[in-house]
């Protein structure tokens, strides 16, 4: 089965350090989402891309977060400087839009990156 | 803006029984998609079932089925013959074409042996 690959799976860092999370979407998918999951806020959309172009990053704190797709096989989410409140699980998901009638094209999630900022 | 509401933070069901998880959403669109995702303790988000709004027939996947009421903007998930492996967080989600996928707050399902 095709998978969305996220690295690292776990990251512990100290406040003020730079953190980069990476995502390899499924080959052929043209849409990539970044979500953040916390107990308090649930699943929050941070940013999403279509054909590598950012469509919406309004959910992302612009002063410290940045998201890019340097090529079709890699999406990155960077936090600089990191803060304790950034501790969360970060999910990447990819899909192919528009969907065909076959129903085969839905969002597929990666396993998530658990970030702890001390 | 589209919002998704799951009013049941927690639910429990006896093994082999049936449970229904509720979801309502708000939209002004007529053609969209609705989903239920399952998140077990492993954190992996797993698609359980999807429903296209233009289809009147309720989607079914083995023991999982939905009750889609478009006029009421309701999309509930029924799990029949519940199994221990069904214990997880369940998220309802809405997606309209080029926009982002919106998730509800989730319902934690416990299955009692």
Interface residues (C-beta under 8 A of the other chain):
Chain A: X33 X35 X42 X43 X45 X48 X50 X55 X56 X89 X91 X93 X97 X98 X99 X103 X106 X107 X108 X109 X111 X112 X114
Chain B: X33 X35 X37 X42 X43 X44 X45 X46 X47 X50 X91 X95 X97 X98 X99 X100 X101 X102 X103 X104 X105 X106
